Amino acid sequence: MDSSIIQGISTFRGSVFPGQQRMYERLVRDGQQPKALIIACADSRVAPEHITQAGPGELFVCRNAGNIVPPFSQMNGGVSSAIEYAVVALGVRDIVVCGHSDCGAMKGLMQPGALAAMPNVAAWLRHSHAADRIVCEAYPDDIDPKDRLRALALENVVVQLAHLRTHPSVAAALAKGGLSLHGWFFEIETGALHAYDGRRFVTLTDDGALPVAEVSTPRRAAADLPVRVAAE
């Protein structure tokens, strides 16, 4: 184990925790009440809590290679379980898919040959193949490689938002008007955050409202049928 990690643990226990002990005791006593679920990339340079300056208990975070959300299926998985728990058990009202610049997973998607020794990663990235096809067919063939990587990472966020809607817990919460979906893109090199407004990504400003990819509004396709009343 790297000595800096050991030193960090020692500093936390000796200097940080004593001043925050009451907060941690409260979190155990009252339970967690996170404001949002953030599905981010496992890249060590992208820390949602750091970007949002959130404290313990404020965010429910799920990280994986490529900030991917597999479409719902009967096969259990860590991301699917985290989504279901966040929506059903914790009652989060916002879900964010957060991509970022210089993403290694997206580089692997662009150069599948580089994943020959990583079959699990290659299989995982199949959930981003739609984003790859979008960039291949809807963007110019002569686009600069750096711009292609950026476009792929942005389109991947949009694809994963679509996958989110296939999860029953998410679909139900959206229909009930209790959930909003967000797509973010974090530029590591500038610190800028871009948010998807349902059509394109716009840069977040200090005095501007945060765009929302999908604002939840109560709806029923069979609006002519009576509302189901819970049994007493």
C-alpha positions as CSV (number, residue, x, y, z in Angstrom):
1,M,0.0,0.0,0.0
2,D,1.3,3.4,-0.9
3,S,2.6,5.3,2.1
4,S,0.6,8.4,1.2
5,I,-2.6,6.4,1.6
6,I,-1.5,5.1,5.0
7,Q,-0.6,8.7,6.0
8,G,-4.0,9.9,4.8
9,I,-5.8,7.4,7.0
10,S,-3.7,8.4,10.0
11,T,-4.5,12.1,9.4
12,F,-8.2,11.4,9.1
13,R,-8.3,9.4,12.3
14,G,-6.1,11.8,14.2
15,S,-7.0,15.2,12.9
16,V,-10.2,15.2,10.8
17,F,-12.6,12.7,12.4
18,P,-12.4,14.1,16.0
19,G,-13.8,17.4,14.7
20,Q,-16.5,15.6,12.7
21,Q,-17.5,12.8,15.0
22,R,-20.9,14.3,15.9
23,M,-21.7,14.5,12.2
24,Y,-20.8,10.9,11.6
25,E,-22.8,9.8,14.7
26,R,-25.8,11.7,13.4
27,L,-25.4,10.0,10.0
28,V,-25.5,6.6,11.8
29,R,-28.4,7.6,14.0
30,D,-30.6,9.2,11.3
31,G,-29.4,7.2,8.3
32,Q,-28.3,8.6,5.0
33,Q,-30.4,11.1,3.1
34,P,-28.5,11.8,-0.2
35,K,-29.7,14.5,-2.4
36,A,-28.9,12.7,-5.7
37,L,-27.5,9.6,-7.3
38,I,-24.4,10.3,-9.4
39,I,-23.2,7.7,-11.8
40,A,-19.7,8.7,-12.7
41,C,-16.6,7.2,-14.3
42,A,-14.2,5.3,-12.1
43,D,-11.4,7.5,-13.4
44,S,-9.3,8.6,-10.3
45,R,-9.2,12.2,-11.6
46,V,-13.0,12.6,-11.5
47,A,-14.5,12.7,-7.9
48,P,-18.1,13.7,-7.8
49,E,-17.9,14.7,-4.1
50,H,-15.0,17.0,-4.9
51,I,-16.5,18.5,-8.0
52,T,-19.8,19.3,-6.1
53,Q,-18.1,20.0,-2.7
54,A,-20.6,17.6,-1.1
55,G,-20.0,16.2,2.4
56,P,-20.6,12.7,3.8
57,G,-24.2,11.6,3.3
58,E,-25.1,14.1,0.7
59,L,-24.5,12.1,-2.5
60,F,-25.1,8.4,-3.4
61,V,-22.3,7.7,-5.9
62,C,-21.9,4.7,-8.2
63,R,-18.7,4.7,-10.3
64,N,-17.6,2.4,-13.1
65,A,-15.5,2.4,-16.2
66,G,-17.1,4.8,-18.7
67,N,-20.0,6.0,-16.4
68,I,-22.1,3.3,-18.0
69,V,-25.7,2.3,-17.2
70,P,-26.6,-1.1,-18.6
71,P,-30.1,-1.4,-19.9
72,F,-32.4,-3.1,-17.4
73,S,-32.4,-6.9,-17.5
74,Q,-33.2,-9.8,-15.2
75,M,-29.5,-10.3,-14.6
76,N,-28.5,-8.6,-11.4
77,G,-25.6,-6.1,-11.4
78,G,-24.0,-3.5,-9.2
79,V,-25.1,-0.5,-11.2
80,S,-28.7,-1.7,-11.6
81,S,-28.9,-2.5,-7.9
82,A,-27.5,1.0,-7.0
83,I,-30.1,2.7,-9.2
84,E,-33.0,0.6,-7.7
85,Y,-31.8,1.2,-4.1
86,A,-31.3,4.9,-4.6
87,V,-34.8,5.4,-6.2
88,V,-36.9,3.0,-4.1
89,A,-35.2,2.9,-0.7
90,L,-33.5,6.4,-0.5
91,G,-36.0,8.3,-2.6
92,V,-33.5,10.4,-4.5
93,R,-35.1,13.0,-6.7
94,D,-32.2,13.5,-9.1
95,I,-30.0,11.1,-11.1
96,V,-26.9,12.3,-12.8
97,V,-24.8,10.5,-15.4
98,C,-21.4,12.3,-15.4
99,G,-18.8,11.8,-18.2
100,H,-15.5,13.6,-18.5
101,S,-12.7,14.6,-20.8
102,D,-9.7,12.3,-21.7
103,C,-11.8,9.2,-20.8
104,G,-9.8,6.0,-21.0
105,A,-12.9,3.9,-21.5
106,M,-13.9,6.0,-24.5
107,K,-10.4,5.7,-25.9
108,G,-10.8,1.9,-25.6
109,L,-14.1,2.1,-27.5
110,M,-12.3,4.0,-30.3
111,Q,-9.4,1.5,-30.4
112,P,-10.9,-1.9,-29.6
113,G,-7.6,-3.6,-30.5
114,A,-6.1,-2.1,-27.3
115,L,-8.6,-4.1,-25.2
116,A,-7.3,-7.5,-26.4
117,A,-5.9,-8.2,-23.0
118,M,-8.9,-6.9,-21.2
119,P,-11.9,-9.0,-22.3
120,N,-14.1,-7.9,-19.4
121,V,-13.6,-4.2,-20.2
122,A,-14.3,-4.9,-23.9
123,A,-17.6,-6.7,-22.9
124,W,-18.6,-3.9,-20.5
125,L,-18.1,-1.2,-23.2
126,R,-20.7,-2.9,-25.5
127,H,-23.1,-0.7,-23.5
128,S,-21.5,2.3,-25.2
129,H,-21.6,0.9,-28.8
130,A,-24.6,3.1,-29.7
131,A,-22.6,6.2,-28.8
132,D,-19.8,4.9,-31.1
133,R,-22.2,4.4,-34.0
134,I,-23.6,7.9,-33.5
135,V,-20.1,9.4,-33.8
136,C,-19.2,7.2,-36.7
137,E,-22.3,8.0,-38.8
138,A,-23.5,11.4,-37.6
139,Y,-20.1,13.2,-37.4
140,P,-17.6,14.0,-40.2
141,D,-15.1,11.3,-41.1
142,D,-12.2,13.7,-40.9
143,I,-13.0,15.1,-37.4
144,D,-9.9,15.6,-35.3
145,P,-9.1,12.6,-33.0
146,K,-9.4,14.8,-29.9
147,D,-12.7,16.2,-31.0
148,R,-13.9,12.7,-31.8
149,L,-13.0,11.5,-28.3
150,R,-14.9,14.4,-26.8
151,A,-17.9,13.8,-29.0
152,L,-17.9,10.1,-28.1
153,A,-17.8,10.9,-24.4
154,L,-20.7,13.4,-24.7
155,E,-22.8,11.1,-26.8
156,N,-22.1,8.3,-24.3
157,V,-23.7,10.3,-21.5
158,V,-26.8,10.7,-23.7
159,V,-26.9,7.0,-24.5
160,Q,-26.6,6.1,-20.8
161,L,-29.5,8.5,-19.9
162,A,-31.6,6.5,-22.4
163,H,-30.6,3.3,-20.7
164,L,-31.6,4.7,-17.4
165,R,-35.2,5.0,-18.6
166,T,-35.4,1.3,-19.1
167,H,-35.1,0.6,-15.4
168,P,-38.6,0.0,-13.8
169,S,-37.8,2.1,-10.7
170,V,-36.7,5.0,-12.8
171,A,-39.6,4.8,-15.3
172,A,-42.1,4.7,-12.5
173,A,-40.6,7.6,-10.6
174,L,-40.5,9.7,-13.8
175,A,-44.2,8.9,-14.5
176,K,-45.1,9.9,-10.9
177,G,-43.3,13.2,-11.3
178,G,-40.7,12.4,-8.6
179,L,-37.5,12.2,-10.5
180,S,-35.3,14.3,-12.8
181,L,-32.4,13.1,-15.0
182,H,-29.2,15.0,-15.6
183,G,-26.3,14.5,-18.0
184,W,-23.0,16.2,-17.0
185,F,-19.6,16.4,-18.7
186,F,-16.6,17.4,-16.6
187,E,-13.6,18.9,-18.3
188,I,-10.6,17.9,-16.1
189,E,-8.2,20.4,-17.7
190,T,-10.4,23.5,-17.1
191,G,-12.7,22.5,-14.3
192,A,-15.7,23.4,-16.5
193,L,-18.9,21.5,-16.1
194,H,-21.3,21.1,-19.0
195,A,-24.9,20.0,-18.6
196,Y,-27.3,18.4,-21.1
197,D,-30.5,20.3,-21.7
198,G,-32.3,17.6,-23.7
199,R,-30.7,18.7,-27.0
200,R,-27.1,19.7,-26.4
201,F,-24.6,20.4,-23.7
202,V,-24.3,23.9,-22.3
203,T,-21.6,25.2,-20.0
204,L,-22.6,25.8,-16.4
205,T,-22.1,29.4,-15.2
206,D,-22.0,30.6,-11.6
207,D,-25.1,32.7,-12.1
208,G,-27.0,30.3,-14.4
209,A,-29.6,27.6,-13.6
210,L,-28.4,24.0,-14.1
211,P,-30.0,22.6,-17.2
212,V,-32.0,19.3,-16.8
213,A,-31.9,16.5,-19.3
214,E,-35.5,15.4,-18.4
215,V,-37.8,17.1,-16.0
216,S,-40.2,14.7,-14.5
217,T,-43.9,15.5,-14.8
218,P,-46.7,13.2,-13.7
219,R,-48.2,11.4,-16.6
220,R,-50.4,8.4,-17.5
221,A,-50.7,7.2,-21.0
222,A,-54.1,5.7,-20.1
223,A,-55.4,9.0,-18.7
224,D,-59.0,8.0,-19.2
225,L,-58.7,5.2,-16.7
226,P,-59.3,5.7,-12.9
227,V,-56.3,6.2,-10.6
228,R,-55.4,3.1,-8.6
229,V,-56.2,3.7,-4.9
230,A,-54.0,2.0,-2.3
231,A,-55.7,-0.5,0.0
232,E,-56.3,0.8,3.5
